Every structure is written in structure tokens, then in C-alpha cells.
């Protein structure tokens, strides 16, 4: 093995370590994830952050008397993204994005604000690089209110599965790293017991087999329904099994990431 191969092997192990770090344990939420890079190193990333925050509220108990009470509010940030391009440069920006998202999400509960701050910093870092942009989606779940907020930055829409139906969590937002002053809208969806959230990168739905047939989002959703009765980890494994069967001996041309989040 030459020095370049040794460096790539080290980079691969570092990426695997970043993506395999245990996610937060949140009551009522089960999460499973997997990333399969197209080559030894890739540009897909995901990260998750859980927060407990003390909220002070006031209540008028009687005329002229105000009672102040503290309560704990918890919320979970979920972030997934895809760095444009391939190779070492994409892998470096992937690690940068994970660091930015982790750090900025510690100080912000707003997913739109997180994307805005990541975008501003990322623009400064990659504006002179060969990386044109990064796509991402940031979601924030409040367990007590059972509400899910999300903001988009040019990434494929998350899918919420509810029984035999799907809800596409659509929202508009420009990708990260190209325009420094971009802002991002936020949308909200109530979560019901038994809902399943699907997050993924375009390397799954855009991969093609030996016949030139694209996998498509419709086929991926069909597989999600076929695995609906499985737990989150089993569902992730089963979907990647379907992908392998679909591709056969054709290697994927892009990284593939898939996340399942179950709400009990």
C-alpha cells in the first residue's frame, strides 16, 4: 500500500467513526441510520443533537401577584446533508459540515436559524474551493408538544409515513455555501403515535442499475411500506438489501444515506 492509499484508508476510518457515533437516546423516539459511500470516502453526513432547556414562565395567581415557574423543555435536532462532488475535497467539507451543525445547533433551537448560520460560515470556508454547494435539511422535534419543525437547503424532502399514507415534508430553501446572506423558512407538522420519518440523500433515488433504470423515489417509498412493520434498524437493513438487489453488480455512483425515525 502506497502513502496515498494509506492516507485514504485513514480518512475512510475517520469518516466511519464520525458517522457511527451513537445518536442521543430520547424517550419515545427510536432512530436508525446508515451511510454507504460510493468510494472509500464520501460527502454524505448526518448528525443529531438533544437538548434540555429551562424555560421560565409567569402566571397571575391572584390580583397583583405573579408566580414564576421553571420547567424543562426538551428537543431533538436531526440534520442530514450531501456535499456536492466526490473525493477528498468533499470528504473534508463533509467533516466541516458535521462540526458546524453540531456546534451551531447547541446554541439554537430554530432549524432555520441553524441553516442560516451554517450557510454563512460555510460560504466563507468554501467560496474559493472546488465544492460548489452543500444540500441539507434540518429538523427539530419537541417531544412534549409532539411537533416537528423543519427547514430545507436544497435537499430531498423528508417523508413522514402515517399508516398507509405518506406526507412529504416540503419546504423551499437554497443550498448551502453559495450565497452568504440566504434565509430559510420553517414549516411544522404535528406528530402522531406510530409515525415514521424517513430521511435520505439523492444517491439512493437517483442510482441506476445495469439497464439504465433509475431507482426513483416512488420505488423507495414502496420499499418503505414493505418494511413498515419492522423496527427502525431492521427497516434500514432491509431497504439497503432492496437497493443491493436493484443494483446487482452495478456499483453506486453516489453516496447513499438512509435514516428511519420512529415516534412511539
C-alpha positions as CSV (number, residue, x, y, z in Angstrom):
1,X,0.0,0.0,0.0
2,X,1.5,3.4,-1.0
3,X,1.3,6.6,1.0
4,X,-1.8,7.9,-0.8
5,X,-3.7,4.7,-0.3
6,X,-2.7,4.8,3.4
7,X,-4.0,8.3,3.7
8,X,-7.3,7.4,2.1
9,X,-7.7,4.4,4.4
10,X,-7.1,6.7,7.4
11,X,-9.6,9.2,6.0
12,X,-12.1,6.4,5.5
13,X,-11.8,5.2,9.1
14,X,-12.2,8.8,10.4
15,X,-15.4,9.2,8.3
16,X,-16.7,5.9,9.5
17,X,-16.1,7.0,13.1
18,X,-17.9,10.3,12.6
19,X,-21.0,8.6,11.1
20,X,-21.1,5.8,13.6
21,X,-21.1,7.9,16.7
22,X,-24.1,6.9,18.9
23,X,-27.2,9.2,18.5
24,X,-29.0,10.7,21.5
25,X,-31.4,8.4,23.4
26,X,-34.8,10.2,23.5
27,X,-37.8,8.8,25.2
28,X,-40.5,7.9,22.7
29,X,-38.1,8.2,19.7
30,X,-36.2,5.3,18.0
31,X,-33.6,6.1,15.4
32,X,-31.6,4.0,13.0
33,X,-29.1,5.2,10.3
34,X,-26.7,4.0,7.7
35,X,-24.3,5.7,5.2
36,X,-22.7,3.7,2.3
37,X,-20.1,5.8,0.4
38,X,-19.7,5.3,-3.3
39,X,-15.9,5.2,-2.9
40,X,-13.7,4.8,0.1
41,X,-14.6,8.3,1.3
42,X,-17.8,10.2,0.7
43,X,-19.6,13.5,1.1
44,X,-22.9,12.5,2.8
45,X,-23.3,13.3,6.5
46,X,-25.8,13.3,9.3
47,X,-25.8,14.3,12.9
48,X,-28.2,14.5,15.9
49,X,-28.3,16.8,19.0
50,X,-30.6,16.5,22.0
51,X,-31.2,19.5,24.4
52,X,-32.8,20.1,27.7
53,X,-33.6,23.8,28.4
54,X,-35.0,25.5,31.4
55,X,-38.0,27.8,30.5
56,X,-39.2,30.4,32.9
57,X,-42.9,31.3,32.7
58,X,-45.2,33.6,34.7
59,X,-48.7,33.1,35.9
60,X,-51.1,35.5,37.6
61,X,-52.4,33.6,40.6
62,X,-54.3,36.5,42.1
63,X,-54.7,40.2,41.5
64,X,-51.3,41.9,41.8
65,X,-49.4,38.6,42.3
66,X,-47.4,36.9,39.6
67,X,-45.9,33.5,40.2
68,X,-42.7,32.5,38.3
69,X,-42.2,28.8,37.5
70,X,-39.4,26.9,35.8
71,X,-40.0,24.0,33.5
72,X,-37.8,21.7,31.4
73,X,-38.3,21.8,27.7
74,X,-36.5,19.1,25.5
75,X,-36.0,19.0,21.8
76,X,-34.1,16.9,19.3
77,X,-32.2,18.3,16.2
78,X,-31.9,16.0,13.2
79,X,-29.6,17.0,10.3
80,X,-28.7,15.3,7.1
81,X,-26.8,16.6,4.1
82,X,-24.9,15.9,1.0
83,X,-21.7,17.7,-0.2
84,X,-21.6,18.2,-4.0
85,X,-18.8,16.4,-5.8
86,X,-16.6,13.4,-4.8
87,X,-13.2,12.7,-3.4
88,X,-11.0,14.1,-0.7
89,X,-12.4,17.7,-1.0
90,X,-15.9,16.5,-0.5
91,X,-14.9,14.4,2.5
92,X,-13.1,17.4,4.1
93,X,-16.2,19.6,3.6
94,X,-18.4,16.7,5.0
95,X,-16.4,16.7,8.2
96,X,-16.6,20.5,8.3
97,X,-20.4,20.5,8.0
98,X,-20.8,18.0,10.8
99,X,-18.7,20.2,13.1
100,X,-20.6,23.3,12.1
101,X,-24.0,21.7,12.6
102,X,-23.0,20.2,15.9
103,X,-21.7,23.4,17.3
104,X,-24.4,25.8,16.0
105,X,-27.3,23.5,17.0
106,X,-26.1,23.7,20.6
107,X,-26.9,27.4,20.7
108,X,-30.1,27.5,18.5
109,X,-33.5,25.8,18.8
110,X,-34.6,27.2,15.4
111,X,-33.8,24.9,12.5
112,X,-34.0,27.9,10.1
113,X,-31.5,29.8,12.2
114,X,-29.2,26.8,12.3
115,X,-29.2,26.6,8.5
116,X,-28.7,30.3,8.2
117,X,-25.6,30.4,10.4
118,X,-24.1,27.2,8.9
119,X,-24.6,28.7,5.4
120,X,-22.8,32.0,6.3
121,X,-19.8,30.2,7.8
122,X,-19.7,27.5,5.1
123,X,-19.7,30.2,2.3
124,X,-16.6,31.8,3.9
125,X,-14.8,28.4,4.0
126,X,-15.7,27.0,0.5
127,X,-16.1,30.1,-1.7
128,X,-12.6,29.6,-3.2
129,X,-12.8,25.8,-3.2
130,X,-13.9,23.3,-5.9
131,X,-17.0,22.5,-3.9
132,X,-20.0,24.4,-5.4
133,X,-22.6,23.8,-2.6
134,X,-24.0,21.5,0.1
135,X,-27.6,20.4,0.4
136,X,-29.1,19.8,3.8
137,X,-32.3,19.6,5.8
138,X,-32.6,20.4,9.5
139,X,-35.4,19.2,11.7
140,X,-36.3,19.9,15.3
141,X,-38.7,17.7,17.3
142,X,-40.3,18.8,20.5
143,X,-41.5,15.6,22.3
144,X,-43.8,17.2,24.8
145,X,-45.7,19.2,22.1
146,X,-45.3,16.3,19.6
147,X,-44.4,18.9,16.9
148,X,-41.8,18.6,14.2
149,X,-40.3,21.7,12.6
150,X,-38.0,21.6,9.6
151,X,-36.1,23.8,7.2
152,X,-34.7,22.9,3.7
153,X,-31.5,23.8,1.9
154,X,-32.0,22.2,-1.5
155,X,-32.1,18.6,-0.1
156,X,-34.7,15.9,-1.0
157,X,-37.9,16.2,1.0
158,X,-38.2,14.1,4.2
159,X,-41.1,11.7,4.2
160,X,-43.5,11.1,7.1
161,X,-45.3,7.7,7.0
162,X,-48.6,7.5,8.8
163,X,-50.3,4.2,8.5
164,X,-50.9,3.6,4.8
165,X,-50.2,7.2,3.8
166,X,-47.2,9.5,3.3
167,X,-46.8,13.1,4.0
168,X,-44.0,14.9,2.0
169,X,-42.4,17.5,4.3
170,X,-42.0,20.1,1.6
171,X,-40.4,23.5,2.1
172,X,-38.2,25.7,-0.1
173,X,-34.7,26.8,0.6
174,X,-31.5,27.3,-1.4
175,X,-28.5,25.0,-0.9
176,X,-25.7,26.0,1.5
177,X,-22.4,27.7,0.7
178,X,-23.2,29.7,-2.4
179,X,-24.8,32.9,-1.1
180,X,-23.8,34.3,2.3
181,X,-27.0,36.1,3.3
182,X,-29.5,33.4,2.5
183,X,-32.5,32.9,4.8
184,X,-34.6,29.8,5.3
185,X,-38.3,29.2,6.0
186,X,-39.6,26.9,8.7
187,X,-42.7,24.6,8.5
188,X,-44.3,22.5,11.2
189,X,-46.1,19.1,11.3
190,X,-47.9,17.5,14.3
191,X,-46.6,14.0,15.1
192,X,-48.9,11.2,15.9
193,X,-48.0,7.9,17.8
194,X,-46.8,5.4,15.2
195,X,-45.5,7.9,12.7
196,X,-42.2,7.1,10.9
197,X,-39.9,9.7,9.5
198,X,-37.7,8.9,6.5
199,X,-34.6,10.9,5.7
200,X,-32.3,10.1,2.8
201,X,-29.8,11.5,0.2
202,X,-30.3,11.6,-3.6
203,X,-27.7,8.9,-4.0
204,X,-30.5,6.4,-3.3
205,X,-33.3,7.6,-5.5
206,X,-31.0,8.6,-8.4
207,X,-28.9,5.4,-8.6
208,X,-29.3,3.4,-11.8
209,X,-28.9,-0.4,-12.5
210,X,-27.2,-2.1,-15.5
211,X,-30.3,-1.4,-17.6
212,X,-30.1,2.3,-17.0
213,X,-33.2,2.2,-14.9
214,X,-33.3,4.8,-12.1
215,X,-34.4,3.6,-8.6
216,X,-36.7,6.7,-8.2
217,X,-38.4,8.0,-5.1
218,X,-41.6,6.0,-5.9
219,X,-39.7,2.7,-5.6
220,X,-38.0,3.8,-2.4
221,X,-41.4,4.7,-0.9
222,X,-42.8,1.3,-1.9
223,X,-39.9,-0.4,-0.1
224,X,-40.6,1.8,3.0
225,X,-44.1,0.5,3.1
226,X,-42.9,-3.1,2.7
227,X,-40.7,-2.6,5.8
228,X,-43.3,-0.7,7.8
229,X,-43.9,-3.5,10.3
230,X,-40.1,-3.9,11.0
231,X,-38.4,-1.9,13.7
232,X,-36.2,1.1,12.6
233,X,-32.9,-0.8,12.4
234,X,-34.4,-3.8,10.6
235,X,-36.1,-1.4,8.2
236,X,-32.8,0.3,7.3
237,X,-31.1,-3.0,6.7
238,X,-34.0,-4.3,4.6
239,X,-34.1,-1.1,2.4
240,X,-30.3,-1.4,1.7
241,X,-30.9,-5.1,0.8
242,X,-33.5,-3.9,-1.7
243,X,-31.0,-1.4,-3.1
244,X,-28.4,-4.1,-3.5
245,X,-30.8,-6.4,-5.3
246,X,-31.9,-3.5,-7.6
247,X,-28.3,-2.5,-8.5
248,X,-27.0,-6.1,-8.9
249,X,-23.3,-5.9,-9.9
250,X,-23.5,-2.2,-10.8
251,X,-21.6,-0.1,-8.3
252,X,-23.4,3.1,-7.0
253,X,-22.1,6.4,-8.4
254,X,-23.0,8.4,-5.4
255,X,-23.1,8.1,-1.6
256,X,-26.3,6.6,-0.1
257,X,-27.6,7.6,3.3
258,X,-30.9,6.5,4.9
259,X,-32.4,7.3,8.3
260,X,-35.5,5.9,9.9
261,X,-37.0,7.7,13.0
262,X,-40.0,6.1,14.8
263,X,-42.2,8.0,17.1
264,X,-43.8,5.8,19.7
